[in-house]
Amino acid sequence: MKPRVIMHNSVSIDGSVTGFDIDIAAHYAVAGSFRPDAHLIGWITAKTGIETYMGEAAKEEAEDHKKPAKAFEKGLPYFVISDSLGKLHGLLHVFRKFEHCRDVIVMISRTTSDNYIDYLHSRNYDYIVAGEKRVDYAQALEELNRRFEVETVLTDTGPTLNGALIEHGLVDEISLVIQPYLAMKGNPRLFEELDLRSNAKLRLQKSETLEGSLVHLHYSIEV
Ligand SMILES: NC(=O)c1ccc[n+]([C@@H]2O[C@H](COP(=O)([O-])OP(=O)(O)OC[C@H]3O[C@@H](n4cnc5c(N)ncnc54)[C@H](OP(=O)(O)O)[C@@H]3O)[C@@H](O)[C@H]2O)c1
């Protein structure tokens, strides 16, 4: 069974995902309100997150090679990272260490390098192989549900991965925290590259004004 997929983003009122000060506390408070079993993240977002919020990745320690005790407890969400190109080689421990991460699961494809797969094995990271070159998200999400009992996935990613998921009809709901900014030219807009064959009809599930001139909009996709 495919899990319920909620696309969640903070955007300026003109739809930009970067270039302004995102109210991160509000972003994650709303994200947590959906009680997701997993956050789905693209490798670019993951890497940008390290650069933006940490500057440099913490050093990997021997302890990081083992699955943490929290990986065996229900309650925290998994961090599921799409990385068919092995771009996070040597960096996954950063996410495994997060207090709010149960453990990392990596989505890869059949052309992912053996070197990266060896890295995943040696650190006891679970992974899902789906698709030839890029990850086949329909297959990967089914497997995420079957193997890890993930029923609700919240995407915490940028336009590329979100776009691929919407174009393949895999997104059930859209959650937007509208932040009170107009972003400068040059910042990527959430739906700028979206290539749909027909319009998607949405139904408003909730609209709520939050502190700091923020608005939360929650839609379901009807078709
Ligand atoms: N405002 C917000 O709410 C918010 C949230 C998250 C991120 N962001 C920002 O969004 C930016 C990153 O967004 P992004 O769109 O560049 O990256 P991204 O969302 O991290 O997307 C990259 C992922 O898309 C996958 N993908 C699927 N189809 C693809 C295709 N045809 N070509 C290339 N990749 C494909 C890649 O998979 P594989 O490589 O595994 O195959 C890769 O893992 C960052 O600046 C970040 O700060 C903003």
The ligand as a Tripos MOL2 file, in Angstrom:
@<TRIPOS>MOLECULE
LIG
   48    52     1     0     0
SMALL
NO_CHARGES

@<TRIPOS>ATOM
      1 N1         11.0860   26.3080    1.9240 N.am      1 LIG1
      2 C1         10.9820   25.0180    2.1520 C.2       1 LIG1
      3 O1          9.9770   24.5320    2.6970 O.2       1 LIG1
      4 C2         12.0940   24.1180    1.7490 C.ar      1 LIG1
      5 C3         12.0680   22.7640    2.1670 C.ar      1 LIG1
      6 C4         13.1040   21.9620    1.7610 C.ar      1 LIG1
      7 C5         14.1120   22.4480    0.9480 C.ar      1 LIG1
      8 N2         14.1110   23.7460    0.5830 N.ar      1 LIG1
      9 C6         15.1770   24.2970   -0.2740 C.3       1 LIG1
     10 O2         15.0630   23.6750   -1.5480 O.3       1 LIG1
     11 C7         16.3680   23.6250   -2.1440 C.3       1 LIG1
     12 C8         16.6180   22.2160   -2.6440 C.3       1 LIG1
     13 O3         15.6240   21.8490   -3.5570 O.3       1 LIG1
     14 P1         15.9700   21.0260   -4.8680 P.3       1 LIG1
     15 O4         14.7090   20.9480   -5.6460 O.co2     1 LIG1
     16 O5         17.1800   21.6010   -5.5080 O.co2     1 LIG1
     17 O6         16.4110   19.6310   -4.2890 O.3       1 LIG1
     18 P2         15.6330   18.4170   -3.6170 P.3       1 LIG1
     19 O7         14.2210   18.7040   -3.3200 O.co2     1 LIG1
     20 O8         16.5080   17.9870   -2.5060 O.co2     1 LIG1
     21 O9         15.5640   17.3850   -4.7850 O.3       1 LIG1
     22 C9         16.6550   16.6060   -5.1580 C.3       1 LIG1
     23 C10        16.1740   15.1900   -5.2470 C.3       1 LIG1
     24 O10        15.2840   15.0700   -6.3330 O.3       1 LIG1
     25 C11        15.4330   13.7980   -6.8660 C.3       1 LIG1
     26 N3         15.0140   13.7780   -8.2740 N.ar      1 LIG1
     27 C12        13.8860   13.1970   -8.7280 C.ar      1 LIG1
     28 N4         13.7710   13.3360  -10.0240 N.ar      1 LIG1
     29 C13        14.8490   14.0180  -10.4400 C.ar      1 LIG1
     30 C14        15.2910   14.4600  -11.6990 C.ar      1 LIG1
     31 N5         14.6080   14.2150  -12.8060 N.pl3     1 LIG1
     32 N6         16.4400   15.1580  -11.7530 N.ar      1 LIG1
     33 C15        17.1360   15.4310  -10.6450 C.ar      1 LIG1
     34 N7         16.7660   15.0060   -9.4040 N.ar      1 LIG1
     35 C16        15.6370   14.3090   -9.3290 C.ar      1 LIG1
     36 C17        16.8860   13.4470   -6.6880 C.3       1 LIG1
     37 O11        16.9200   12.0660   -6.5290 O.3       1 LIG1
     38 P3         18.2300   11.1660   -6.6690 P.3       1 LIG1
     39 O12        19.4170   12.0540   -6.8440 O.co2     1 LIG1
     40 O13        18.2220   10.3880   -5.4320 O.co2     1 LIG1
     41 O14        17.9920   10.3060   -7.8530 O.co2     1 LIG1
     42 C18        17.2910   14.2030   -5.4340 C.3       1 LIG1
     43 O15        17.3290   13.3580   -4.3040 O.3       1 LIG1
     44 C19        17.3550   24.0240   -1.0850 C.3       1 LIG1
     45 O16        17.7720   25.3430   -1.3140 O.3       1 LIG1
     46 C20        16.5550   23.9470    0.2060 C.3       1 LIG1
     47 O17        17.0060   24.8510    1.1770 O.3       1 LIG1
     48 C21        13.1250   24.5920    0.9730 C.ar      1 LIG1
@<TRIPOS>BOND
     1     1     2 1
     2     2     3 2
     3     2     4 1
     4     4     5 ar
     5     4    48 ar
     6     5     6 ar
     7     6     7 ar
     8     7     8 ar
     9     8     9 1
    10     8    48 ar
    11     9    10 1
    12     9    46 1
    13    10    11 1
    14    11    12 1
    15    11    44 1
    16    12    13 1
    17    13    14 1
    18    14    15 2
    19    14    16 1
    20    14    17 1
    21    17    18 1
    22    18    19 2
    23    18    20 1
    24    18    21 1
    25    21    22 1
    26    22    23 1
    27    23    24 1
    28    23    42 1
    29    24    25 1
    30    25    26 1
    31    25    36 1
    32    26    27 ar
    33    26    35 ar
    34    27    28 ar
    35    28    29 ar
    36    29    30 ar
    37    29    35 ar
    38    30    31 1
    39    30    32 ar
    40    32    33 ar
    41    33    34 ar
    42    34    35 ar
    43    36    37 1
    44    36    42 1
    45    37    38 1
    46    38    39 2
    47    38    40 1
    48    38    41 1
    49    42    43 1
    50    44    45 1
    51    44    46 1
    52    46    47 1
@<TRIPOS>SUBSTRUCTURE
     1 LIG1         1 GROUP 0 **** ****
